[in-house]
Amino acid sequence: MARRYWMHTLGCPKNQVDSDKLEGTLIADGLRPATSPDKADLVVVNTCAFIEAARQESIDTILALGDVRKDGAELVVTGCMAERYGDELAEALPEVDAVVGFGVPVTLGASRPVAATVTGRQVVPAFDLLELARPASAVPWAYVKVAEGCDRACGFCAIPSFRGPQRSRSQASILQEVDALNVREVVLVAQDLAAYGRDQGRGDRAIVPLVQAVAARVERVRLLYLYPSDLTDELVEAIIATGVAYFDLSLQHVSRPLLARMRRWGDGGRFLERISAIRAIEPEAAFRSNFIVGYPGETEADHDALLAFIDEAQLDWCGFFSYSSEEGTYAAGLDGAVAEGLVVERLSELSERQDAITAARRDALIGREVEVLVDVAGVGRTYREAPEIDGIVHLPDDLAPGTLVDVVVSAAEGPDLTAVRRR
């Protein structure tokens, strides 16, 4: 009987792509997915280490799955936290059979060579996940990672220290993966997506022909994580031409002094100009961004500037995250720590403001005809919603998954819409 595995993924969509590729390897080696973790012979936790809250969630998940696994099942920890804190995890978690960086053993030594041991447990060499095959998508969309690592030195981010410098895939390998996935929507992801190909000497425009090539193969192409200074006119035009005018801008804040402390480009005025210019070309463009609250040195004036930006920008979607001090980063040595209680207050104020904006923008769609991609029975998305990140559209249950359908928005509740068939 084939061994069974259970994969639990934490963190961002890039981690989900890694898990998909690991699953492809496990399946190729004869394993089959389990219906629940307590029925698996191999339990894999793909961890996130971006901020403290993510690390705690990873630890809690590892311990919980360790408690429910069946007798004799092996528990393996992989992903960012394993790569960054491998030795510490192996020492602190005797429940774990192996701690592996960016790869996972299939039979813990029988099928994969063992490179070393940590406190008596096996550690297997990491794979290059970028080029591994992956199983077919169970839904009509898929995230596709086009590069690994990052060359930037943002003050708050430790990712380059364990993901390494940027390594872009070839366009041919990306397109081969897109073809094999056989989906209607592809979401291109990378830590610094617009810099795709720069590390291979292809300059600052390699992302544009990639977007165009993928758009020739699927109905929808979506881009996540665009650094604002790299959002060129050419790239904007390429995105709009795909029919998915969705712009996920990595802004982080709007105060120029604070952004300088973050080692980031730009300010609120420049961001607003770029957003306005895009809306002048495509008034129906959707925008998402994320902002850090409580970065060292953030003043009340900085917070007020961010509130004013939120009001003026009228973004469709926003995420707000409290600053997390990361060992080895530039920000970890900065003065001007913001009191935890004040951070909580600022987060609440920003979230309340943005929730109202998002709800208003969703309400404005009521009565309008929209095209949705049916993800599963009863649930779909327009181009305005990234899968598993933004809101959804509730649909009649009998619309076939994988189809693109014109419907009419009949109601809105917070981030989600309800739609009915077009009459």
The 8 nearest C-alpha neighbors of each residue, nearest first, counted from 0:
[[1, 2, 3, 30, 29, 31, 40, 39],
 [0, 2, 30, 3, 29, 31, 40, 32],
 [1, 3, 30, 40, 31, 0, 4, 29],
 [4, 2, 31, 39, 33, 40, 32, 30],
 [3, 5, 41, 39, 32, 33, 42, 40],
 [4, 6, 42, 36, 33, 39, 32, 43],
 [7, 5, 43, 44, 42, 8, 4, 18],
 [6, 8, 44, 45, 43, 5, 9, 42],
 [9, 7, 45, 44, 15, 6, 46, 18],
 [8, 10, 46, 47, 45, 7, 11, 14],
 [11, 9, 47, 14, 8, 46, 12, 53],
 [10, 12, 13, 14, 15, 9, 47, 8],
 [13, 11, 15, 14, 16, 142, 10, 188],
 [14, 12, 16, 11, 15, 144, 17, 188],
 [15, 13, 17, 12, 16, 11, 10, 18],
 [14, 16, 12, 18, 17, 13, 19, 8],
 [15, 17, 19, 13, 14, 18, 20, 142],
 [18, 16, 14, 20, 15, 19, 21, 128],
 [17, 19, 21, 15, 20, 16, 22, 14],
 [20, 18, 16, 22, 17, 21, 133, 15],
 [19, 21, 133, 23, 17, 22, 18, 131],
 [20, 22, 18, 24, 23, 19, 17, 25],
 [23, 21, 25, 19, 20, 24, 26, 18],
 [24, 22, 133, 20, 134, 26, 21, 25],
 [23, 25, 27, 21, 22, 26, 28, 20],
 [24, 26, 22, 28, 27, 30, 23, 105],
 [27, 25, 30, 29, 23, 28, 24, 31],
 [26, 28, 24, 25, 29, 23, 30, 22],
 [29, 27, 25, 26, 30, 24, 105, 110],
 [28, 30, 26, 27, 1, 25, 31, 2],
 [31, 29, 26, 2, 25, 3, 1, 28],
 [30, 32, 3, 26, 4, 2, 33, 1],
 [33, 31, 4, 3, 5, 34, 30, 39],
 [34, 32, 3, 39, 4, 35, 5, 38],
 [33, 35, 32, 38, 36, 5, 39, 37],
 [34, 36, 33, 37, 38, 5, 39, 32],
 [37, 35, 39, 38, 5, 68, 42, 33],
 [36, 38, 68, 69, 67, 35, 39, 64],
 [39, 37, 36, 35, 33, 69, 34, 40],
 [40, 38, 3, 4, 36, 33, 41, 37],
 [39, 41, 72, 3, 4, 2, 73, 42],
 [40, 42, 4, 73, 39, 72, 74, 5],
 [43, 41, 5, 74, 4, 73, 75, 6],
 [42, 44, 75, 6, 76, 74, 5, 7],
 [43, 45, 7, 76, 46, 77, 8, 6],
 [46, 44, 78, 8, 77, 9, 7, 76],
 [45, 47, 78, 9, 57, 80, 79, 44],
 [46, 48, 10, 79, 80, 9, 53, 49],
 [49, 47, 80, 54, 79, 50, 53, 46],
 [48, 50, 47, 53, 51, 158, 54, 157],
 [51, 49, 53, 323, 52, 48, 54, 325],
 [50, 52, 54, 53, 55, 323, 49, 48],
 [51, 53, 55, 54, 50, 56, 323, 49],
 [54, 52, 56, 50, 51, 55, 47, 48],
 [53, 55, 57, 48, 51, 56, 52, 47],
 [56, 54, 58, 52, 57, 53, 59, 51],
 [55, 57, 53, 59, 54, 58, 60, 52],
 [56, 58, 54, 60, 55, 59, 46, 53],
 [59, 57, 55, 61, 60, 56, 62, 54],
 [58, 60, 56, 62, 57, 61, 63, 55],
 [61, 59, 63, 57, 58, 62, 56, 64],
 [60, 62, 58, 64, 63, 59, 65, 57],
 [63, 61, 65, 59, 60, 64, 58, 66],
 [64, 62, 60, 66, 65, 61, 59, 67],
 [65, 63, 67, 66, 61, 62, 68, 60],
 [64, 66, 62, 63, 68, 67, 61, 94],
 [65, 67, 63, 64, 68, 62, 69, 61],
 [68, 66, 64, 37, 65, 69, 63, 36],
 [69, 67, 37, 65, 66, 64, 36, 72],
 [68, 70, 37, 72, 71, 67, 38, 39],
 [71, 69, 72, 68, 40, 73, 37, 67],
 [70, 72, 69, 73, 40, 68, 41, 74],
 [73, 71, 40, 41, 70, 69, 68, 74],
 [72, 74, 41, 96, 42, 40, 71, 75],
 [73, 75, 42, 95, 96, 43, 41, 72],
 [74, 76, 43, 97, 96, 98, 95, 42],
 [77, 75, 98, 44, 43, 99, 45, 81],
 [76, 78, 99, 45, 81, 100, 101, 98],
 [79, 77, 45, 46, 101, 81, 100, 80],
 [80, 78, 82, 47, 81, 48, 46, 83],
 [81, 79, 48, 83, 82, 46, 47, 84],
 [80, 82, 85, 77, 100, 84, 78, 79],
 [83, 81, 100, 79, 80, 85, 84, 78],
 [82, 84, 80, 81, 161, 85, 79, 48],
 [85, 83, 81, 87, 80, 86, 82, 88],
 [84, 86, 81, 88, 87, 82, 83, 98],
 [87, 85, 89, 88, 84, 90, 117, 98],
 [86, 88, 90, 84, 89, 85, 91, 92],
 [89, 87, 91, 85, 90, 86, 92, 84],
 [88, 90, 86, 87, 92, 91, 85, 98],
 [89, 91, 87, 88, 92, 86, 93, 118],
 [92, 90, 88, 89, 87, 93, 86, 94],
 [91, 93, 94, 89, 88, 95, 90, 62],
 [92, 94, 95, 91, 90, 89, 96, 88],
 [95, 93, 92, 65, 96, 74, 62, 61],
 [96, 94, 74, 93, 97, 92, 75, 89],
 [95, 97, 74, 75, 120, 73, 94, 121],
 [98, 96, 75, 121, 95, 122, 120, 99],
 [97, 99, 76, 122, 75, 81, 77, 85],
 [98, 100, 77, 122, 81, 103, 102, 123],
 [101, 99, 82, 81, 77, 78, 102, 125],
 [102, 100, 125, 78, 77, 126, 99, 82],
 [101, 103, 125, 126, 100, 99, 77, 104],
 [102, 104, 99, 105, 77, 123, 101, 21],
 [105, 103, 107, 106, 123, 111, 102, 108],
 [104, 106, 107, 25, 110, 103, 111, 28],
 [105, 107, 109, 110, 108, 104, 111, 41],
 [108, 106, 104, 105, 109, 111, 121, 110],
 [107, 109, 111, 112, 113, 110, 106, 104],
 [108, 110, 106, 111, 107, 112, 105, 113],
 [109, 111, 106, 108, 105, 112, 107, 104],
 [110, 112, 108, 109, 104, 113, 107, 105],
 [113, 111, 108, 114, 110, 123, 109, 124],
 [114, 112, 123, 108, 115, 122, 111, 121],
 [115, 113, 123, 124, 122, 112, 116, 121],
 [116, 114, 122, 113, 121, 117, 123, 124],
 [115, 117, 121, 120, 122, 119, 118, 114],
 [116, 118, 120, 119, 121, 89, 122, 115],
 [119, 117, 120, 116, 90, 89, 121, 86],
 [120, 118, 117, 116, 121, 115, 96, 122],
 [121, 119, 116, 117, 118, 97, 96, 122],
 [120, 122, 116, 97, 123, 115, 117, 113],
 [121, 123, 116, 115, 97, 99, 98, 114],
 [122, 124, 113, 114, 99, 104, 121, 125],
 [125, 123, 114, 126, 122, 113, 102, 99],
 [126, 124, 102, 101, 100, 123, 127, 99],
 [127, 125, 102, 128, 101, 124, 103, 131],
 [126, 128, 129, 130, 125, 131, 101, 102],
 [127, 129, 131, 130, 126, 17, 20, 101],
 [130, 128, 127, 131, 144, 147, 168, 146],
 [129, 131, 128, 127, 132, 172, 168, 20],
 [132, 130, 128, 20, 129, 133, 127, 24],
 [131, 133, 20, 23, 130, 134, 24, 176],
 [134, 132, 23, 20, 19, 131, 135, 22],
 [135, 133, 23, 136, 19, 132, 22, 20],
 [134, 136, 180, 137, 133, 179, 181, 182],
 [135, 137, 138, 180, 134, 141, 139, 140],
 [136, 138, 135, 139, 140, 134, 141, 182],
 [137, 139, 136, 140, 374, 375, 401, 141],
 [140, 138, 182, 401, 183, 374, 184, 136],
 [141, 139, 184, 182, 138, 185, 183, 142],
 [142, 140, 185, 186, 143, 184, 136, 182],
 [141, 143, 186, 185, 187, 16, 144, 188],
 [144, 142, 187, 186, 188, 145, 141, 16],
 [143, 145, 188, 189, 146, 187, 13, 142],
 [146, 144, 168, 189, 167, 188, 143, 173],
 [147, 145, 167, 166, 189, 168, 144, 165],
 [146, 148, 166, 165, 189, 167, 149, 190],
 [149, 147, 165, 162, 164, 163, 159, 166],
 [148, 150, 165, 164, 159, 151, 190, 191],
 [151, 149, 164, 165, 152, 159, 148, 163],
 [150, 152, 149, 153, 159, 191, 164, 165],
 [151, 153, 154, 150, 262, 156, 159, 149],
 [154, 152, 262, 156, 155, 261, 151, 263],
 [153, 155, 261, 329, 330, 262, 156, 328],
 [156, 154, 330, 153, 328, 261, 329, 157],
 [155, 157, 153, 158, 154, 328, 325, 152],
 [156, 158, 160, 159, 328, 325, 155, 327],
 [157, 159, 160, 162, 156, 161, 49, 148],
 [160, 158, 163, 162, 149, 161, 157, 148],
 [161, 159, 158, 157, 163, 162, 83, 327],
 [160, 162, 163, 159, 158, 83, 82, 157],
 [163, 161, 148, 159, 158, 160, 164, 147],
 [162, 164, 159, 148, 161, 160, 149, 165],
 [165, 163, 149, 148, 150, 159, 166, 162],
 [164, 166, 148, 149, 147, 150, 167, 146],
 [167, 165, 147, 146, 148, 164, 198, 168],
 [168, 166, 146, 196, 195, 145, 165, 147],
 [169, 167, 145, 146, 170, 166, 172, 173],
 [168, 170, 171, 172, 173, 167, 196, 145],
 [169, 171, 173, 172, 174, 168, 209, 145],
 [170, 172, 174, 169, 173, 175, 168, 176],
 [173, 171, 175, 169, 174, 170, 176, 168],
 [174, 172, 170, 176, 175, 171, 177, 169],
 [175, 173, 177, 171, 176, 172, 178, 170],
 [174, 176, 172, 178, 173, 177, 171, 179],
 [175, 177, 179, 173, 174, 178, 180, 172],
 [178, 176, 174, 180, 175, 179, 173, 181],
 [177, 179, 175, 176, 180, 181, 174, 216],
 [180, 178, 176, 177, 181, 175, 135, 174],
 [179, 181, 177, 135, 178, 182, 136, 176],
 [180, 182, 179, 178, 177, 183, 135, 136],
 [183, 181, 139, 140, 180, 184, 141, 217],
 [182, 184, 217, 139, 218, 140, 219, 185],
 [185, 183, 219, 140, 182, 220, 217, 218],
 [186, 184, 220, 141, 140, 142, 187, 219],
 [187, 185, 142, 221, 222, 220, 143, 141],
 [186, 188, 222, 143, 142, 144, 221, 185],
 [189, 187, 144, 223, 143, 192, 145, 186],
 [190, 188, 192, 191, 146, 144, 145, 147],
 [189, 191, 192, 149, 148, 224, 147, 188],
 [192, 190, 189, 194, 193, 224, 149, 225],
 [191, 193, 189, 194, 195, 225, 190, 224],
 [192, 194, 195, 225, 191, 206, 229, 226],
 [195, 193, 192, 197, 191, 203, 196, 206],
 [194, 196, 193, 192, 206, 197, 167, 205],
 [197, 195, 199, 201, 198, 205, 167, 194],
 [196, 198, 202, 201, 200, 199, 194, 195],
 [199, 197, 196, 200, 166, 165, 167, 201],
 [200, 198, 196, 197, 201, 167, 202, 166],
 [201, 199, 197, 202, 198, 196, 203, 205],
 [200, 202, 197, 196, 199, 205, 203, 204],
 [201, 203, 197, 200, 204, 205, 196, 199],
 [202, 204, 197, 205, 194, 201, 196, 206],
 [203, 205, 206, 207, 202, 201, 208, 196],
 [206, 204, 196, 207, 208, 201, 203, 195],
 [205, 207, 209, 204, 195, 208, 193, 210],
 [206, 208, 210, 209, 205, 204, 234, 211],
 [209, 207, 211, 210, 206, 205, 212, 204],
 [210, 208, 206, 212, 207, 211, 213, 170],
 [211, 209, 207, 213, 208, 212, 214, 206],
 [210, 212, 208, 214, 209, 213, 207, 215],
 [211, 213, 209, 215, 214, 210, 208, 216],
 [212, 214, 216, 210, 215, 211, 209, 217],
 [215, 213, 211, 216, 212, 217, 220, 210],
 [214, 216, 212, 213, 217, 211, 218, 210],
 [217, 215, 213, 214, 212, 218, 178, 177],
 [218, 216, 183, 214, 219, 215, 184, 213],
 [217, 219, 183, 184, 214, 220, 216, 215],
 [218, 220, 184, 217, 185, 183, 243, 221],
 [221, 219, 185, 184, 186, 214, 243, 241],
 [220, 222, 186, 187, 185, 243, 219, 223],
 [223, 221, 187, 186, 188, 220, 224, 247],
 [224, 222, 188, 247, 225, 187, 221, 192],
 [223, 225, 247, 249, 248, 192, 191, 226],
 [224, 226, 248, 249, 193, 192, 247, 227],
 [225, 227, 249, 229, 228, 248, 224, 191],
 [228, 226, 230, 229, 225, 248, 249, 250],
 [227, 229, 230, 226, 264, 265, 231, 225],
 [230, 228, 227, 231, 226, 193, 225, 194],
 [231, 229, 227, 228, 234, 235, 232, 226],
 [232, 230, 234, 233, 229, 235, 228, 236],
 [233, 231, 235, 234, 236, 230, 237, 277],
 [232, 234, 236, 231, 235, 237, 207, 230],
 [235, 233, 237, 231, 236, 232, 207, 230],
 [236, 234, 232, 238, 237, 233, 231, 239],
 [235, 237, 233, 239, 234, 238, 240, 232],
 [236, 238, 234, 240, 235, 239, 233, 207],
 [239, 237, 235, 240, 241, 236, 244, 234],
 [238, 240, 244, 236, 241, 237, 242, 243],
 [239, 241, 237, 242, 238, 236, 243, 244],
 [242, 240, 239, 238, 243, 214, 220, 237],
 [243, 241, 240, 239, 244, 219, 238, 382],
 [244, 242, 382, 241, 245, 239, 219, 221],
 [245, 243, 284, 239, 242, 238, 285, 246],
 [246, 244, 285, 243, 284, 286, 383, 247],
 [245, 247, 286, 248, 285, 287, 244, 222],
 [246, 248, 287, 223, 224, 288, 286, 225],
 [249, 247, 225, 288, 250, 224, 246, 227],
 [248, 250, 226, 225, 224, 288, 251, 289],
 [249, 251, 252, 248, 288, 289, 290, 227],
 [252, 250, 290, 291, 289, 249, 253, 288],
 [253, 251, 290, 250, 254, 258, 291, 305],
 [252, 254, 267, 266, 305, 255, 304, 258],
 [255, 253, 257, 301, 256, 266, 258, 252],
 [254, 256, 266, 258, 257, 259, 253, 265],
 [257, 255, 259, 258, 254, 260, 301, 266],
 [256, 258, 260, 254, 259, 255, 261, 297],
 [259, 257, 261, 255, 263, 260, 256, 254],
 [258, 260, 262, 256, 261, 257, 263, 255],
 [261, 259, 257, 258, 262, 256, 154, 263],
 [260, 262, 154, 258, 259, 263, 153, 257],
 [263, 261, 259, 153, 260, 154, 258, 152],
 [262, 264, 258, 261, 259, 153, 265, 260],
 [265, 263, 258, 228, 262, 266, 259, 227],
 [264, 266, 269, 255, 263, 267, 270, 258],
 [267, 265, 253, 255, 269, 268, 254, 270],
 [266, 268, 253, 270, 269, 271, 254, 308],
 [269, 267, 271, 270, 266, 272, 253, 265],
 [270, 268, 272, 271, 267, 266, 265, 273],
 [269, 271, 267, 273, 268, 272, 274, 266],
 [270, 272, 274, 268, 273, 269, 275, 267],
 [273, 271, 269, 275, 270, 274, 276, 268],
 [274, 272, 276, 270, 271, 275, 277, 269],
 [273, 275, 271, 277, 276, 272, 270, 278],
 [276, 274, 278, 272, 277, 273, 271, 279],
 [275, 277, 279, 273, 274, 278, 272, 280],
 [278, 276, 274, 280, 279, 275, 281, 273],
 [277, 279, 282, 281, 275, 280, 276, 284],
 [278, 280, 276, 277, 281, 282, 275, 274],
 [279, 281, 277, 278, 282, 276, 239, 236],
 [280, 282, 278, 283, 284, 279, 277, 239],
 [283, 281, 278, 284, 279, 280, 277, 285],
 [284, 282, 281, 285, 278, 244, 383, 280],
 [285, 283, 244, 281, 282, 245, 278, 286],
 [284, 286, 245, 383, 315, 246, 244, 283],
 [287, 285, 246, 314, 315, 245, 247, 316],
 [286, 288, 316, 247, 317, 315, 314, 248],
 [287, 289, 317, 248, 247, 249, 250, 318],
 [290, 288, 318, 317, 251, 319, 249, 250],
 [291, 289, 251, 319, 252, 318, 320, 292],
 [290, 292, 320, 251, 321, 322, 319, 252],
 [291, 293, 321, 322, 294, 320, 342, 290],
 [292, 294, 342, 322, 337, 297, 321, 295],
 [293, 295, 322, 297, 292, 296, 291, 337],
 [296, 294, 336, 335, 297, 337, 334, 293],
 [295, 297, 335, 298, 294, 336, 334, 257],
 [298, 296, 294, 295, 293, 301, 257, 299],
 [299, 297, 301, 300, 296, 302, 337, 293],
 [298, 300, 302, 301, 303, 297, 304, 345],
 [299, 301, 303, 298, 302, 304, 297, 254],
 [302, 300, 298, 304, 299, 303, 254, 297],
 [303, 301, 299, 305, 304, 300, 306, 298],
 [302, 304, 306, 300, 305, 301, 299, 307],
 [305, 303, 301, 307, 302, 306, 300, 308],
 [304, 306, 308, 302, 303, 307, 253, 309],
 [305, 307, 303, 309, 308, 304, 302, 310],
 [308, 306, 304, 310, 305, 309, 303, 311],
 [307, 309, 305, 311, 310, 306, 312, 304],
 [310, 308, 306, 312, 307, 311, 313, 305],
 [311, 309, 307, 308, 313, 312, 306, 352],
 [310, 312, 308, 309, 313, 307, 271, 314],
 [311, 313, 309, 314, 308, 310, 271, 274],
 [314, 312, 311, 310, 309, 356, 315, 357],
 [315, 313, 286, 312, 316, 287, 317, 309],
 [314, 316, 357, 286, 285, 287, 313, 360],
 [315, 317, 287, 314, 357, 286, 288, 318],
 [318, 316, 288, 289, 287, 319, 353, 314],
 [317, 319, 289, 290, 288, 320, 316, 350],
 [320, 318, 290, 289, 291, 346, 317, 292],
 [321, 319, 291, 292, 290, 322, 318, 346],
 [320, 322, 292, 291, 293, 323, 342, 319],
 [321, 323, 294, 293, 292, 291, 320, 324],
 [324, 322, 50, 325, 51, 321, 155, 294],
 [325, 323, 331, 322, 326, 330, 155, 50],
 [326, 324, 328, 331, 323, 327, 157, 155],
 [325, 327, 328, 331, 324, 157, 329, 330],
 [326, 328, 325, 329, 331, 157, 160, 330],
 [329, 327, 330, 331, 326, 325, 157, 155],
 [328, 330, 154, 331, 332, 155, 327, 333],
 [331, 329, 154, 333, 332, 155, 328, 324],
 [330, 332, 324, 328, 329, 333, 325, 326],
 [333, 331, 330, 329, 334, 328, 327, 324],
 [334, 332, 330, 331, 295, 335, 329, 336],
 [333, 335, 336, 295, 332, 296, 330, 331],
 [334, 336, 296, 295, 337, 333, 297, 294],
 [337, 335, 295, 334, 296, 338, 294, 293],
 [338, 336, 293, 295, 335, 339, 342, 341],
 [339, 337, 341, 340, 342, 336, 293, 343],
 [340, 338, 342, 341, 343, 337, 293, 344],
 [341, 339, 343, 342, 338, 344, 337, 345],
 [340, 342, 344, 338, 343, 339, 345, 337],
 [343, 341, 339, 345, 293, 344, 340, 346],
 [342, 344, 346, 340, 341, 345, 347, 339],
 [345, 343, 341, 347, 342, 346, 348, 340],
 [346, 344, 342, 348, 347, 343, 349, 341],
 [347, 345, 343, 349, 344, 348, 350, 342],
 [346, 348, 344, 350, 345, 349, 351, 343],
 [347, 349, 345, 351, 346, 350, 344, 352],
 [350, 348, 352, 346, 351, 347, 345, 353],
 [351, 349, 353, 347, 352, 348, 354, 346],
 [350, 352, 354, 348, 349, 353, 347, 355],
 [351, 353, 349, 350, 355, 354, 348, 356],
 [352, 354, 356, 350, 355, 351, 357, 349],
 [355, 353, 357, 351, 356, 352, 350, 358],
 [354, 356, 358, 353, 352, 357, 359, 351],
 [357, 355, 353, 359, 358, 354, 360, 313],
 [356, 358, 354, 360, 315, 359, 355, 353],
 [357, 359, 413, 361, 355, 356, 360, 414],
 [360, 358, 362, 356, 361, 357, 355, 363],
 [359, 361, 363, 357, 362, 358, 356, 315],
 [360, 362, 358, 363, 359, 364, 411, 357],
 [361, 363, 359, 364, 360, 365, 411, 358],
 [364, 362, 360, 361, 365, 359, 366, 367],
 [365, 363, 362, 367, 361, 366, 408, 360],
 [366, 364, 408, 409, 367, 362, 363, 410],
 [367, 365, 408, 409, 407, 364, 368, 410],
 [368, 366, 364, 407, 365, 408, 369, 409],
 [367, 369, 407, 406, 408, 405, 366, 370],
 [370, 368, 406, 405, 407, 367, 371, 381],
 [369, 371, 405, 404, 381, 406, 403, 372],
 [372, 370, 381, 380, 404, 403, 379, 373],
 [371, 373, 403, 379, 380, 402, 374, 381],
 [374, 372, 379, 400, 401, 402, 375, 378],
 [373, 375, 379, 400, 378, 138, 139, 401],
 [376, 374, 400, 378, 373, 377, 379, 138],
 [375, 377, 396, 378, 400, 398, 399, 397],
 [376, 378, 396, 394, 395, 393, 375, 379],
 [379, 377, 393, 375, 394, 376, 392, 374],
 [380, 378, 373, 374, 392, 372, 371, 391],
 [381, 379, 371, 372, 392, 391, 384, 382],
 [380, 382, 371, 383, 370, 384, 372, 369],
 [381, 383, 243, 384, 380, 245, 244, 385],
 [384, 382, 381, 285, 245, 385, 380, 243],
 [385, 383, 389, 382, 380, 381, 390, 386],
 [384, 386, 389, 388, 387, 383, 382, 221],
 [387, 385, 388, 384, 389, 380, 140, 391],
 [388, 386, 389, 385, 390, 384, 391, 12],
 [389, 387, 386, 385, 390, 384, 12, 391],
 [388, 390, 384, 385, 387, 386, 391, 316],
 [391, 389, 414, 415, 384, 388, 392, 416],
 [390, 392, 415, 380, 379, 416, 393, 378],
 [391, 393, 416, 379, 417, 380, 378, 415],
 [392, 394, 417, 378, 377, 416, 418, 391],
 [395, 393, 377, 378, 418, 396, 392, 417],
 [396, 394, 377, 397, 398, 419, 393, 420],
 [397, 395, 377, 376, 398, 394, 378, 399],
 [396, 398, 395, 399, 376, 377, 394, 400],
 [399, 397, 396, 395, 400, 376, 373, 377],
 [398, 400, 402, 397, 401, 376, 373, 375],
 [401, 399, 373, 375, 374, 402, 376, 398],
 [400, 402, 139, 373, 374, 399, 372, 403],
 [403, 401, 400, 373, 372, 399, 404, 398],
 [402, 404, 372, 371, 373, 370, 401, 405],
 [403, 405, 371, 370, 402, 406, 372, 373],
 [404, 406, 370, 369, 371, 421, 368, 403],
 [407, 405, 420, 421, 369, 419, 368, 418],
 [406, 408, 368, 418, 419, 367, 421, 366],
 [407, 409, 418, 365, 366, 367, 417, 410],
 [408, 410, 418, 365, 417, 366, 407, 419],
 [411, 409, 417, 365, 416, 408, 412, 418],
 [412, 410, 416, 362, 415, 417, 361, 413],
 [411, 413, 415, 414, 416, 410, 358, 362],
 [412, 414, 358, 415, 411, 357, 361, 354],
 [415, 413, 390, 358, 412, 357, 361, 416],
 [416, 414, 390, 391, 412, 413, 411, 392],
 [415, 417, 411, 392, 410, 393, 412, 391],
 [416, 418, 393, 410, 392, 409, 408, 411],
 [419, 417, 408, 409, 407, 394, 406, 393],
 [420, 418, 407, 406, 394, 421, 408, 409],
 [421, 419, 406, 407, 422, 418, 405, 395],
 [420, 422, 406, 407, 419, 405, 368, 418],
 [421, 420, 407, 406, 419, 405, 368, 418]]
